[in-house]
Amino acid sequence: MAFFILFCVLATLYIPALAAESAWNGHTTPGSDTPSPFLPYYVPPGAKGYDSISPFVHYFGQWTESYSNSYVGHSVQETDDDTASLSFTALCTGIEWFGNCRRCHAIADVYVDGQLYQTVDTWCDSDETRKQQRLFWIFDLPPQKHNIKIFKRSGPSQQCPISIDALVVTLADHLAPGPVLPRSVDPDEVWTLKQMGTTGVNAMQLTIISPSHAAIFDKVEHNPLDIDGHPAWGALYNLDTHAVKPLSMKSNSFCAGWLFPVERHLGHTGAADFGDVNGLQSIRIFEPCSSESVDGCDIDENPDRIRMASPRWYNTVMRLSDGSAMIVGGSKKGGWMNNATVNNPTIEYFPPKSIHGSNGMPIPLPVPEGYPQLQPIPHCFLSSDGTIFMAANNDAMIYDWTANTERRLPPIPNGVRVTYPMAGSAVLLPLSPANNYQPQVLICGGSALSDTIPGYQISSQDPASAQCSRMTLTEEGIAAGWEVDQMPEPRTMPDMVLLPTGQVVVVNGAKSGISGYGNVVGQVGQSNADNPAFTPVLYTPDAPLGQRFSSQGMPTSQIPRLYHSVATMTPNGSVMIAGGNPNLDRSETMYGTEYRVEWLSPPYMTKARPQILDGPKQIQFGETAEFTIRLPPGPMNLSSDIQVVLMDFGFVTHAVHANSRLVYLEAAPSDAGTRLTITGPPSSKIYPPGPGWLFFVVAGVPSQARHVMIGDGRGPEVNEAASNNVLENTKPDQYEESEKSKSETDDGE
């Protein structure tokens, strides 16, 4: 069941870029307009660095001090003494060790509070010494005094040294303890929330790639996870062991969109030096990888062969009924508010299509005069008739991509805006054969602030919206307009996650302010938002209006999840919650960079659950497939209590859950309680071809998910002429920027 992830990227990098088009959301950082080393050593706000000669670092055995301007504080301590060690104690929640690595290396044991925490190999693939490298980190310690001890290991292979350049401790006074659990609640209604694992890179973007792993991506910043001598901004997260593996990214994926198309083989790419690529037109390929070890799993990127025709920051990418990707909207360059100078109101396809005379090039959306253009990261869903629902700002439309026509829908009620930076969240509610797969969309949260107001007139205390707007996308439903409901509390930047029960859980976000950082009045740290929403909310679509929201049995987190936070359904049925970083770079002050992962578990997680024992891994459209099911002990009945749920967990960033989808499949028992025959989706408009997750839900209790391929697994049609036309009429933006910078330098500007 091979597949890849397509990353369509939209950001510039922490390297050659013009100040007016900075990667950092309108800010230019020192050195960002010229190439410079991007080393792991960094002391973020809220942390404290200790040089190797600090009196608080205690050495034992033989150590030698060396000097160089390239060391932290111009000095480093090294030892090849097999009895050498050091000890350091601080009041903190995290500790990092920085030193040298090279091929001549040694191994050290790291003890935290008297317990062996990790054995560190200081080897790296370099004949030259790499300096200021992060050799060890831990970030989830309780806020109290902690001791770290580092012992050089002895042995014949340990004749090379280990080094101590600096230690950095995370003070993080703002960090709070774990969740507050509900009291006096029916045990069958109690949800649980636990913190377990750290992501290593901030989880700005999140998706589940296999039964064992999630992929996480961030902008270029000083994350604790390192790769190839610099901080990583991509990682694979093990859902079972909570281990993280860095990914080698070649361009900045700040605010990117991506999806799971069906299988295609695009070959491998050439190497790119770190710091050369800005990424505004990048397409990244994650090669097929279902290995639990994720060995060999990495990103391929070659803008000379594969790229978008147009730069797109903050676009949405969605899978169409033919298995191809539609890349929607976005911004031509960095910015905060949408306007005519940055707006990119076009679409393009991958693989490129020769459609509507485009020959692979961007197609302007047929938007009427005076109708607001697409905002960054529009909410888009494939409807059950193959058309596309789009919502941006406070407007909505249905786009027929095969005819290149649009149908304007009533605006979102009460002037509420639902896309970045007034970000709400949206879901396509479950599609069911019981009502002929009538599509319904639900959009919650956002802000009633106008997008024409300048930042100096907006406050982090401006209230968010509690409004939810729901519409059935049929003739009758559109005529009836939006049905308005209210969440228990307002939220901007929420995440709405479909559950296999057909319900929706709302997590994350803030009660005031808007998305972004460094733009408004009354920033908290750098955050444009304040007053985090800590308690999840459950939405039941078929409950009566006014009774659909509940926080009954919900725990309350104490981890703020504001800008750049995410949440997704996982194969075992729990909700993974991660991220949060409304800052230019990593920060440990109020609303700092959040690496801790939380797991929200619905009540069904503690119940006896049905099991999928066997069945095919590929399901064809409209055809039947047999599965063997084991029911838990009790009164469950396979014939009357079973629901078969096919889900796409989607890709989440900036409160947009692209391609998130739940489809009920028809099912019938084959014999007494063990075999079940299901029928695949009736067409690729109901569920586009590609990977999915199959749950069997019995009496409201779902099994763990089975990973399946829907359709024949073959990729979409490739139009070589259109693909070649894109390459002939565009060039990689990173080279354009480099050449422009070089030209300006040569001209003395």
WOQUIUR-V292850 format. One record per backbone hydrogen bond with DSSP energy under -0.5 kcal/mol. NH is the residue of the N-H (numbers start at 1). CO is the residue of the C=O. E is the energy in kcal/mol with one decimal. If there is no record, write none. Layout:
BEGIN
nh->NH co->CO e->E
nh->NH co->CO e->E
END
This chain:
BEGIN
nh->4 co->261 e->-0.6
nh->5 co->286 e->-0.8
nh->6 co->259 e->-2.6
nh->7 co->5 e->-0.6
nh->7 co->284 e->-2.5
nh->8 co->6 e->-0.6
nh->8 co->257 e->-3.8
nh->9 co->7 e->-0.7
nh->9 co->282 e->-2.6
nh->15 co->13 e->-2.1
nh->16 co->275 e->-0.5
nh->21 co->18 e->-1.6
nh->22 co->19 e->-1.2
nh->24 co->27 e->-0.7
nh->25 co->23 e->-0.9
nh->26 co->22 e->-0.6
nh->27 co->24 e->-1.5
nh->29 co->27 e->-0.6
nh->32 co->29 e->-2.5
nh->34 co->31 e->-1.3
nh->39 co->37 e->-0.6
nh->41 co->132 e->-1.0
nh->44 co->42 e->-0.7
nh->47 co->44 e->-2.1
nh->48 co->169 e->-2.3
nh->50 co->167 e->-3.5
nh->52 co->165 e->-1.4
nh->54 co->51 e->-2.0
nh->57 co->54 e->-1.7
nh->58 co->56 e->-0.6
nh->58 co->87 e->-2.6
nh->59 co->57 e->-0.5
nh->60 co->85 e->-2.8
nh->63 co->61 e->-0.6
nh->64 co->78 e->-3.2
nh->66 co->76 e->-2.7
nh->68 co->74 e->-1.5
nh->71 co->68 e->-1.6
nh->74 co->71 e->-2.0
nh->75 co->72 e->-1.3
nh->76 co->66 e->-2.1
nh->77 co->164 e->-2.6
nh->78 co->64 e->-2.6
nh->79 co->162 e->-2.2
nh->81 co->62 e->-0.5
nh->82 co->80 e->-0.5
nh->84 co->81 e->-1.9
nh->85 co->60 e->-2.2
nh->86 co->150 e->-1.5
nh->87 co->58 e->-2.4
nh->88 co->148 e->-2.0
nh->90 co->146 e->-2.3
nh->92 co->90 e->-0.8
nh->92 co->144 e->-2.1
nh->93 co->170 e->-2.8
nh->94 co->170 e->-0.8
nh->95 co->138 e->-1.6
nh->96 co->168 e->-2.3
nh->97 co->136 e->-2.5
nh->98 co->166 e->-2.8
nh->99 co->133 e->-2.6
nh->101 co->130 e->-1.6
nh->102 co->122 e->-1.1
nh->103 co->126 e->-1.7
nh->105 co->103 e->-1.2
nh->108 co->120 e->-2.5
nh->109 co->151 e->-2.6
nh->110 co->118 e->-2.9
nh->111 co->109 e->-0.6
nh->111 co->149 e->-3.1
nh->112 co->115 e->-2.6
nh->113 co->111 e->-0.5
nh->113 co->147 e->-2.9
nh->115 co->112 e->-1.6
nh->117 co->110 e->-2.8
nh->118 co->110 e->-1.6
nh->120 co->108 e->-3.2
nh->120 co->118 e->-0.6
nh->121 co->119 e->-0.5
nh->122 co->106 e->-2.2
nh->122 co->120 e->-0.6
nh->124 co->102 e->-0.7
nh->126 co->124 e->-2.5
nh->130 co->101 e->-2.7
nh->131 co->129 e->-0.6
nh->133 co->99 e->-2.6
nh->135 co->97 e->-3.1
nh->135 co->133 e->-0.7
nh->136 co->97 e->-1.3
nh->138 co->95 e->-1.6
nh->141 co->93 e->-2.2
nh->144 co->92 e->-1.3
nh->144 co->142 e->-1.6
nh->146 co->90 e->-2.8
nh->148 co->88 e->-2.9
nh->149 co->111 e->-2.5
nh->150 co->86 e->-1.8
nh->151 co->109 e->-2.6
nh->152 co->84 e->-2.0
nh->153 co->107 e->-2.7
nh->158 co->155 e->-1.9
nh->160 co->105 e->-0.6
nh->162 co->79 e->-2.0
nh->164 co->77 e->-3.1
nh->165 co->98 e->-3.0
nh->166 co->98 e->-1.6
nh->167 co->50 e->-2.5
nh->168 co->96 e->-1.9
nh->169 co->48 e->-2.6
nh->170 co->94 e->-2.5
nh->171 co->46 e->-1.5
nh->171 co->169 e->-0.7
nh->172 co->46 e->-1.2
nh->175 co->172 e->-1.4
nh->180 co->556 e->-3.8
nh->181 co->179 e->-0.6
nh->189 co->186 e->-2.8
nh->190 co->187 e->-1.0
nh->191 co->553 e->-2.6
nh->192 co->601 e->-2.1
nh->194 co->599 e->-1.6
nh->196 co->194 e->-0.6
nh->196 co->597 e->-2.1
nh->198 co->242 e->-0.5
nh->199 co->595 e->-2.2
nh->201 co->199 e->-0.6
nh->204 co->202 e->-1.9
nh->204 co->217 e->-1.1
nh->205 co->217 e->-2.0
nh->206 co->652 e->-1.9
nh->207 co->215 e->-1.7
nh->208 co->650 e->-0.5
nh->209 co->207 e->-0.5
nh->209 co->213 e->-1.9
nh->210 co->213 e->-1.6
nh->214 co->237 e->-2.4
nh->215 co->207 e->-3.0
nh->216 co->235 e->-2.9
nh->217 co->205 e->-2.0
nh->218 co->233 e->-2.5
nh->221 co->219 e->-0.6
nh->223 co->221 e->-2.1
nh->225 co->200 e->-1.9
nh->227 co->230 e->-3.0
nh->230 co->227 e->-1.7
nh->232 co->225 e->-3.8
nh->235 co->216 e->-2.5
nh->236 co->245 e->-2.7
nh->237 co->214 e->-3.1
nh->238 co->236 e->-0.5
nh->238 co->243 e->-3.1
nh->239 co->212 e->-2.9
nh->239 co->237 e->-0.6
nh->240 co->212 e->-0.6
nh->242 co->238 e->-1.9
nh->245 co->236 e->-2.2
nh->247 co->234 e->-2.6
nh->249 co->247 e->-1.0
nh->252 co->277 e->-0.6
nh->253 co->218 e->-0.6
nh->256 co->253 e->-1.2
nh->257 co->8 e->-2.6
nh->259 co->6 e->-1.4
nh->261 co->4 e->-0.7
nh->261 co->259 e->-0.7
nh->262 co->323 e->-0.6
nh->263 co->713 e->-0.6
nh->266 co->264 e->-0.6
nh->276 co->273 e->-1.6
nh->282 co->279 e->-1.1
nh->283 co->306 e->-0.6
nh->284 co->7 e->-2.2
nh->285 co->300 e->-2.9
nh->286 co->5 e->-2.1
nh->286 co->284 e->-0.5
nh->287 co->285 e->-0.8
nh->287 co->298 e->-1.1
nh->294 co->291 e->-0.8
nh->297 co->294 e->-1.6
nh->298 co->296 e->-0.6
nh->300 co->285 e->-3.1
nh->305 co->302 e->-1.8
nh->306 co->302 e->-2.7
nh->308 co->281 e->-2.9
nh->312 co->9 e->-0.7
nh->312 co->280 e->-2.5
nh->313 co->331 e->-2.8
nh->314 co->255 e->-1.7
nh->316 co->328 e->-2.0
nh->318 co->326 e->-2.3
nh->320 co->324 e->-3.0
nh->323 co->320 e->-2.0
nh->325 co->350 e->-3.0
nh->326 co->318 e->-3.0
nh->327 co->325 e->-0.5
nh->327 co->348 e->-3.3
nh->328 co->316 e->-3.4
nh->328 co->326 e->-0.6
nh->329 co->346 e->-2.2
nh->331 co->313 e->-3.0
nh->332 co->342 e->-3.3
nh->342 co->339 e->-1.2
nh->343 co->339 e->-2.6
nh->344 co->330 e->-2.0
nh->346 co->344 e->-2.1
nh->347 co->363 e->-1.9
nh->348 co->327 e->-1.7
nh->350 co->325 e->-2.2
nh->355 co->353 e->-1.0
nh->358 co->355 e->-1.7
nh->360 co->353 e->-2.0
nh->361 co->358 e->-1.8
nh->363 co->347 e->-3.2
nh->364 co->362 e->-0.5
nh->365 co->345 e->-2.2
nh->367 co->365 e->-2.6
nh->371 co->368 e->-2.0
nh->377 co->314 e->-3.4
nh->379 co->391 e->-2.3
nh->380 co->378 e->-0.6
nh->381 co->389 e->-1.9
nh->383 co->381 e->-0.6
nh->383 co->387 e->-3.0
nh->386 co->383 e->-1.9
nh->388 co->399 e->-2.8
nh->389 co->381 e->-2.8
nh->389 co->387 e->-0.5
nh->390 co->397 e->-2.8
nh->391 co->379 e->-2.2
nh->392 co->395 e->-2.2
nh->395 co->392 e->-2.7
nh->397 co->390 e->-2.6
nh->398 co->407 e->-2.4
nh->399 co->388 e->-3.4
nh->400 co->398 e->-0.5
nh->400 co->405 e->-3.0
nh->401 co->399 e->-0.9
nh->404 co->400 e->-1.7
nh->405 co->400 e->-1.4
nh->407 co->398 e->-2.4
nh->409 co->396 e->-2.3
nh->412 co->394 e->-2.4
nh->415 co->412 e->-0.8
nh->416 co->413 e->-1.6
nh->417 co->447 e->-3.5
nh->418 co->393 e->-2.8
nh->422 co->419 e->-1.7
nh->423 co->421 e->-1.1
nh->424 co->418 e->-2.0
nh->425 co->444 e->-2.7
nh->426 co->655 e->-0.5
nh->427 co->442 e->-2.2
nh->429 co->427 e->-0.7
nh->429 co->440 e->-2.6
nh->431 co->662 e->-2.6
nh->435 co->432 e->-1.1
nh->436 co->433 e->-1.4
nh->437 co->432 e->-3.4
nh->438 co->435 e->-0.5
nh->441 co->471 e->-2.3
nh->442 co->427 e->-2.4
nh->443 co->469 e->-2.6
nh->444 co->425 e->-2.7
nh->445 co->467 e->-2.3
nh->446 co->423 e->-0.5
nh->446 co->491 e->-1.9
nh->447 co->417 e->-2.0
nh->447 co->422 e->-0.6
nh->453 co->450 e->-1.1
nh->457 co->454 e->-2.1
nh->458 co->455 e->-1.8
nh->460 co->521 e->-2.1
nh->462 co->459 e->-1.6
nh->464 co->511 e->-2.6
nh->465 co->446 e->-2.3
nh->468 co->485 e->-2.7
nh->469 co->443 e->-2.9
nh->470 co->483 e->-2.2
nh->471 co->441 e->-1.9
nh->473 co->439 e->-2.9
nh->473 co->471 e->-0.5
nh->474 co->472 e->-1.5
nh->478 co->474 e->-3.1
nh->479 co->475 e->-2.0
nh->480 co->476 e->-1.8
nh->481 co->477 e->-1.3
nh->483 co->470 e->-3.1
nh->484 co->482 e->-0.6
nh->485 co->468 e->-2.8
nh->487 co->466 e->-3.1
nh->491 co->465 e->-2.1
nh->492 co->510 e->-2.6
nh->493 co->423 e->-2.9
nh->495 co->507 e->-2.8
nh->497 co->495 e->-0.6
nh->497 co->505 e->-2.7
nh->499 co->503 e->-3.0
nh->502 co->499 e->-2.2
nh->504 co->539 e->-2.5
nh->505 co->497 e->-2.5
nh->506 co->537 e->-3.4
nh->507 co->495 e->-2.4
nh->507 co->505 e->-0.5
nh->509 co->561 e->-2.9
nh->510 co->492 e->-2.4
nh->511 co->530 e->-0.6
nh->511 co->531 e->-2.8
nh->512 co->530 e->-1.4
nh->513 co->462 e->-3.2
nh->514 co->528 e->-1.1
nh->515 co->421 e->-3.0
nh->518 co->526 e->-2.8
nh->521 co->455 e->-0.7
nh->521 co->458 e->-3.0
nh->523 co->520 e->-0.6
nh->524 co->527 e->-1.6
nh->525 co->523 e->-0.8
nh->526 co->524 e->-0.8
nh->527 co->524 e->-2.2
nh->528 co->516 e->-1.8
nh->530 co->460 e->-0.5
nh->530 co->512 e->-1.6
nh->533 co->509 e->-2.6
nh->534 co->532 e->-0.8
nh->536 co->534 e->-0.5
nh->536 co->555 e->-0.8
nh->537 co->506 e->-2.0
nh->538 co->550 e->-3.2
nh->539 co->504 e->-3.7
nh->540 co->548 e->-2.1
nh->541 co->539 e->-0.6
nh->543 co->540 e->-1.6
nh->547 co->544 e->-2.5
nh->550 co->538 e->-1.7
nh->554 co->551 e->-2.1
nh->556 co->180 e->-3.3
nh->557 co->534 e->-1.9
nh->557 co->555 e->-0.5
nh->560 co->558 e->-0.6
nh->565 co->562 e->-0.8
nh->566 co->578 e->-2.8
nh->568 co->576 e->-2.0
nh->570 co->574 e->-1.7
nh->573 co->570 e->-2.1
nh->575 co->600 e->-2.9
nh->576 co->568 e->-2.7
nh->576 co->574 e->-0.5
nh->577 co->598 e->-2.9
nh->578 co->566 e->-2.1
nh->580 co->564 e->-2.3
nh->581 co->563 e->-3.1
nh->582 co->591 e->-0.5
nh->583 co->581 e->-1.6
nh->588 co->45 e->-3.9
nh->592 co->589 e->-1.1
nh->593 co->587 e->-3.1
nh->594 co->580 e->-2.3
nh->595 co->593 e->-0.6
nh->597 co->197 e->-2.2
nh->598 co->577 e->-2.8
nh->599 co->194 e->-2.8
nh->600 co->575 e->-2.6
nh->600 co->598 e->-0.5
nh->601 co->192 e->-3.0
nh->601 co->599 e->-0.6
nh->602 co->600 e->-0.5
nh->605 co->602 e->-2.1
nh->606 co->603 e->-1.6
nh->607 co->604 e->-1.2
nh->611 co->630 e->-2.3
nh->613 co->611 e->-0.8
nh->613 co->628 e->-2.6
nh->614 co->628 e->-1.0
nh->616 co->626 e->-0.6
nh->619 co->709 e->-2.9
nh->622 co->681 e->-1.4
nh->623 co->620 e->-1.3
nh->625 co->678 e->-2.3
nh->627 co->676 e->-2.6
nh->628 co->614 e->-2.1
nh->629 co->627 e->-0.5
nh->629 co->674 e->-3.6
nh->630 co->611 e->-2.5
nh->631 co->629 e->-0.5
nh->641 co->637 e->-2.6
nh->642 co->638 e->-0.6
nh->643 co->697 e->-2.3
nh->644 co->665 e->-0.6
nh->645 co->643 e->-0.6
nh->645 co->695 e->-2.9
nh->646 co->663 e->-2.8
nh->647 co->645 e->-0.5
nh->647 co->693 e->-2.8
nh->648 co->661 e->-2.3
nh->649 co->647 e->-0.5
nh->651 co->658 e->-2.1
nh->652 co->206 e->-2.4
nh->653 co->656 e->-1.8
nh->656 co->653 e->-2.3
nh->657 co->655 e->-0.5
nh->658 co->651 e->-1.6
nh->658 co->656 e->-0.8
nh->659 co->380 e->-0.5
nh->660 co->657 e->-1.5
nh->661 co->648 e->-2.2
nh->663 co->646 e->-2.9
nh->664 co->431 e->-2.8
nh->665 co->644 e->-2.6
nh->668 co->677 e->-2.4
nh->670 co->675 e->-2.4
nh->671 co->675 e->-0.8
nh->673 co->671 e->-0.9
nh->674 co->671 e->-0.5
nh->676 co->627 e->-2.7
nh->677 co->668 e->-3.2
nh->678 co->625 e->-2.9
nh->678 co->676 e->-0.6
nh->679 co->666 e->-2.3
nh->680 co->623 e->-2.9
nh->686 co->683 e->-0.7
nh->687 co->683 e->-1.5
nh->690 co->710 e->-1.8
nh->692 co->708 e->-2.5
nh->693 co->647 e->-2.5
nh->694 co->706 e->-2.9
nh->695 co->645 e->-3.0
nh->695 co->693 e->-0.6
nh->697 co->643 e->-3.5
nh->697 co->695 e->-0.6
nh->698 co->696 e->-0.6
nh->698 co->701 e->-2.7
nh->699 co->641 e->-1.9
nh->699 co->697 e->-0.5
nh->701 co->698 e->-1.9
nh->702 co->700 e->-0.6
nh->703 co->696 e->-1.8
nh->705 co->571 e->-3.1
nh->706 co->694 e->-2.1
nh->708 co->692 e->-2.3
nh->709 co->617 e->-2.4
nh->710 co->690 e->-2.7
nh->711 co->619 e->-2.8
nh->711 co->709 e->-0.6
nh->719 co->352 e->-0.8
nh->719 co->717 e->-0.6
nh->720 co->718 e->-1.0
nh->723 co->719 e->-2.4
nh->724 co->720 e->-2.7
nh->725 co->721 e->-2.0
nh->726 co->722 e->-1.9
nh->727 co->723 e->-1.7
nh->728 co->724 e->-2.4
nh->729 co->725 e->-1.7
nh->730 co->726 e->-0.7
nh->735 co->732 e->-0.8
nh->736 co->732 e->-1.6
nh->737 co->733 e->-2.6
nh->738 co->734 e->-2.0
nh->739 co->735 e->-2.8
nh->740 co->736 e->-2.5
nh->741 co->737 e->-2.9
nh->742 co->738 e->-2.6
nh->743 co->739 e->-2.8
nh->744 co->740 e->-2.5
nh->745 co->741 e->-2.2
nh->746 co->742 e->-2.7
nh->747 co->743 e->-1.9
nh->748 co->745 e->-1.2
nh->749 co->744 e->-2.6
END
